[in-house]
């Protein structure tokens, strides 16, 4: 249709009006052409209806899953309150008094101290469970947000497709009938109801988080976390201003350094500046440059909507792009300012050097290192991104030791980052040695701190790769097979990379032994090309079979395949710089000063890490999309007593009206709703009496007696009736569950057989379908069953399902072949019709 419309416009421009009308009438009488237009139109409407049906099927499946998870989280809040009630209470203020007056304790205070020591671990476990539940609620909120965005995008896309199709109408030749979109409009009306319901679930989830975790803190803090956790544009006007201010100041410092070099200062061959202190500055510069590369990665992921938070395991405490840019620009400014002061004093530039002389010039790098290490390592509780440091500690622990018990691929990702820190960690080792000689010996070292003479300089080039080897062995153990798998080849590749560092150190240590250098060159060449191939084929998932993009894969997270081709070429060059970072003084062969060459190689290696992170996280994002995964699996840490859940559902209580875990007993006075519920009032009155009795040494009851008293309080409640038979509980739960889901699942069952949206393999669809069949037919699952197999995130790697995978690939291949043939047919018609009427194609140009 577009070709025909363009043809008529060209005819109108090149021919007279009478000729134009004659050609148009002639085209109208071309039966083959008109039949093709009608056939293509009918086929287009059929494909559009089919795609919308798939969208509806997928959306309703996800919506049912959202409802189930929402009910599960509500039950978890009840379980959290149940466990809070059963916990022995610890009193913070008397504890402080007891701690400082141990000798003058009464019997009651001694008993209370004993209870605190016994029960404090239980409280730690309880608070850890509360954190897991809070994190699950945030993740659930994001999942609902993602589904809502998906529906809105598809609705808008369908509207634009129909609008564009209507614009192709040609009067007298092809007229669009509104009735052909009747089914499409009916499908759209079904799906347009879901975003409103999802918005209600989001509001309820937000209220549930505030009531259970932020009620006695600042609710604005919770809303800020939710906004930050779901927003796409993370650069506000304020952050742009601060970034521009500090970036401009840093650029000014760089210009000053260039002007000093232009005037004859800062000579690379001079020992005034590029002497024994320079490696101390170089290490900090590489650390800061790495932070810049991370900020560029985050900016790119946000721009292309790559869900890096899922792969890296971020929760709602993660740092936004504006926060990262603020930190890196501030550190860059401080570093450049101190480095300029150091250069001015070392070059002895007139009175300015005398004015800036405050203390020994050699201590300037130490100041920067101390500030950087304090910021990165010291566990501040309220400032300098404490949650980010906690995440870093967990990742570091998981990389070193935790992977043995619970392997996650992000631990290997963390080890990859350290593999690129060979040069800055060596410079840190050099800095420690340098200041050790100055502080404790009173003089500078005489070559003892050089990397070629220290065994510790070989560790940064080998330890990260040995850790990665251990990761692959653990992963192979989990899968139950090692030899012949990707883990086995990855283990060999990484072990070979560790050899490069070993032979490099031996060649540095023994420059006269040529054999070490020859072996190093041989191993380095093999490792470079092996790792380059592995980057493309495994880490970036290139060379996928039957891909519509040559040498790439079908699904691309970034807009243009040109980005991947460019990055693949640049990655080969940067892979060589990784070898050069371990090279034994090879720079001297080119007449380059060693310190500057190492700095250049360090910058290139950090750039390679930026590129590798950029593509590897994008690949993980595509893998998660193919497995229908948008958030991490939700955790349900609390055991819930079904009797209390049924009691709550019957009386229609609000979950948020229960006692909050961080509010103590003060909420009993503040919340008026408790006064209207005699059962809960009796329960908490009995609990208060038990605690008062615990303060008296002669009326001490053990924990079992206290819990039995709670049961008596429940039984005294006027409106609480325990079911007599287990079958009654199951029957009532089934009726309630069906009533809850029947409102939104009407018409879903006949759509379950429709294949899901594009990029979802037949294997994953089969897993989703069977998971839902199991979940909808069994309402008496254990409380933590979703942790073992999530309904949408389970990928079953069963051998008998390979036929489904091949069938899905064959369908996609036939689809691409049909599109290719259709394009060729349209091209043929275009060439034929232009040639028949001797019309020249008008090239569209813009001035």
Number of C-alpha atoms within 10 A of each C-alpha: 17 11 14 20 13 14 18 18 13 18 24 17 12 15 13 11 12 10 13 18 15 12 17 16 13 10 17 14 12 10 10 9 15 15 11 13 16 13 11 14 17 13 12 13 17 15 12 18 19 15 19 22 22 20 25 25 24 20 21 23 20 19 22 19 17 19 17 15 18 20 12 16 23 18 24 23 24 23 21 25 20 18 16 19 17 14 17 22 16 18 12 9 8 12 14 10 12 17 11 9 9 12 9 10 14 12 13 16 19 16 17 21 20 11 15 19 11 11 15 15 11 13 16 11 11 19 16 13 17 21 14 17 23 21 20 22 22 23 25 23 25 20 20 23 18 15 19 20 13 14 19 16 12 15 17 10 12 18 15 12 12 14 11 11 16 14 12 16 16 14 8 9 14 15 12 15 9 8 9 13 15 11 15 21 16 10 16 20 12 13 21 14 12 19 19 11 14 19 14 12 18 20 13 14 20 18 18 22 23 20 19 23 22 19 18 13 13 11 16 11 12 20 16 11 16 18 12 17 22 17 13 12 13 17 16 10 10 10 16 13 12 16 22 15 15 21 19 14 19 21 15 15 19 16 12 14 19 13 13 17 13 11 9 8 19 21 14 16 12 10 13 18 19 19 12 20 22 19 25 25 22 21 26 23 21 22 19 19 18 23 21 20 20 22 20 18 22 19 19 14 20 18 13 14 14 20 20 18 19 19 19 18 14 18 21 20 16 17 16 18 20 20 16 17 26 19 16 20 23 17 21 23 20 14 22 20 16 16 19 16 16 22 20 22 22 16 15 14 12 10 10 12 17 12 9 13 14 8 8 9 15 16 13 18 22 17 12 20 18 11 11 16 10 13 16 16 12 12 17 15 11 8 9 15 17 17 19 17 18 15 16 15 14 14 23 15 13 21 25 19 15 15 20 15 9 11 18 19 14 16 23 24 19 19 22 18 17 17 21 22 23 24 27 23 21 23 24 19 21 24 22 14 17 23 20 16 16 14 10 8 10 10 12 17 16 10 11 14 21 17 18 21 15 17 11 14 23 21 17 20 28 20 16 24 25 17 19 25 22 17 25 23 18 19 21 18 12 12 11 8 13 18 9 8 12 13 21 18 15 19 22 14 19 22 18 20 23 23 20 26 27 18 24 28 26 19 23 19 17 16 14 10 12 11 13 20 21 13 15 24 17 12 19 25 13 15 23 22 14 16 20 19 15 17 20 20 15 15 19 23 20 22 16 14 12 16 16 13 14 14 18 21 18 15 16 15 17 17 9 9 15 10 10 19 14 10 15 19 10 14 20 17 13 21 20 19 21 22 21 21 25 24 22 20 18 14 16 11 7 7 8 14 14 15 16 17 17 21 19 14 20 28 19 20 27 26 21 23 24 20 19 22 21 22 23 18 24 25 22 20 23 20 16 17 15 17 21 21 17 22 23 19 19 19 20 24 20 23 16 22 13 15 14 18 15 19 16 16 14 11 10 9 12 12 18 18 15 21 25 22 17 15 15 13 13 10 17 18 10 9 12 11 13 19 13 9 14 14 19 17 17 20 20 19 14 18 21 13 10 20 17 12 14 20 15 14 15 10 11 17 13 8 12 10 12 20 17 11 16 20 12 14 19 20 15 15 16 11 13 16 14 12 12 8 8 8 10 11 16 13 12 12 17 17 10 14 15 14 11 15 16 13 8 17 14 10 13 17 12 9 17 20 13 17 20 22 18 12 15 16 21 20 21 22 24 18 20 24 16 13 17 18 12 12 16 14 9 10 14 11 9 9 17 15 10 17 13 10 13 15 21 21 19 16 17 11 11 8 7 7 14 13 12 16 15 14 14 16 16 13 12 17 14 11 12 15 12 12 11 11 12 13 12 12 12 16 12 11 15 15 12 12 16 16 11 8 10 10 16 12 13 13 7 5 5 4 2
